[in-house]
Amino acid sequence: MKFIDEAVITVESGDGGRGCVSFRRERFVPRGGPDGGDGGKGGDVVLIATSGKRTLYQFRYKKYFKAKNGACGLGKCKTGKCGDDLILEIPPGTIVSDETTGQIVKDFIKPGERASIANGGRGGQGNARFKSSTNRSPRFAQKGEPCQSLTLKLELKLIADVGIIGLPNAGKSTLITTISSAHPKIGNYPFTTLTPSLGMVHTDWGEPFAVADIPGLIKGAHKGVGLGIKFLRHIERTRILIHLIDASSIDSNDPLCAYNIINKELAMYSKGLAEKIQIVVLNKLDMPGAIDTAKIFQSAAKEKKVTLISALTGKGIDDLKSQIVQLLDKPDE
């Protein structure tokens, strides 16, 4: 399934049904009066967050959605049938905003959250409603109220506790495969990961936590170079970032180069993103010469704590998961 994390759709509620103009005509009832019923209410447009949806793929081609109209009123004071509500399922983490004004309508965070986005029109009153002592035979009825129409922007931001960031080929996909049940595509070439991956990590030390693997960033990503920064929205909700660096490719003349490139791109995207807690992790210690370059990085990093791992062999993974759990267990300041 193609990963779709943005969509613009138009939704319309149902029109209210027209009221009925009718008169009672029965045998042995010589003075039958008006008996036109009210029109039915139009259906609402309801959005509901469900864990069964992971992307906005359903809105890739279909952009217009309308609820059912209310039925017209009938004789014998029968109210018309109300229009069925239109229920659209979206993944948790979707922010719904008005495309015209930019105002956020609803931020769907948890599965089961629902909101009525557009209310159906009220049904018109039938002529029976207008009978009075001065007008015993009203020959008119109300039209139903028209529908509400909105153009909505849907933006999906994955909800994860931890986000994995780094340059291409840092080993992010291998790491998320090692610590969780996620199975992203893994390959030894840039931009193997083209879409974010989400996995659940279970430990013996605390509650399970969600981790997101974000496609690799490169220098100039904030200008659209490479895959750009469009996927960074998926770690805006995270509490912790794992900054993964390929230890085997560290330049001894400029050991902090990869680290600084990523942090600069984060700062260019969002100040809040750049200020998130980071666990600096050097990966691929199983590669020749990686331990030596890792020591050079640690020396240059000075006060920064650096965690050493090999996602391929599992070395240092338990220590990394323990650090994550400890940080997640700390209350937010």
Helices and strands as residue ranges (DSSP letters): E 6-12, E 45-49, G 57-59, E 64-66, E 86-90, E 94-98, E 104-108, E 114-118, G 127-130, E 149-156, E 162-165, H 172-179, E 197-201, E 209-213, G 221-223, G 230-235, E 240-246, G 247-249, H 257-269, H 271-274, E 277-283, H 290-301, E 306-308, H 317-329
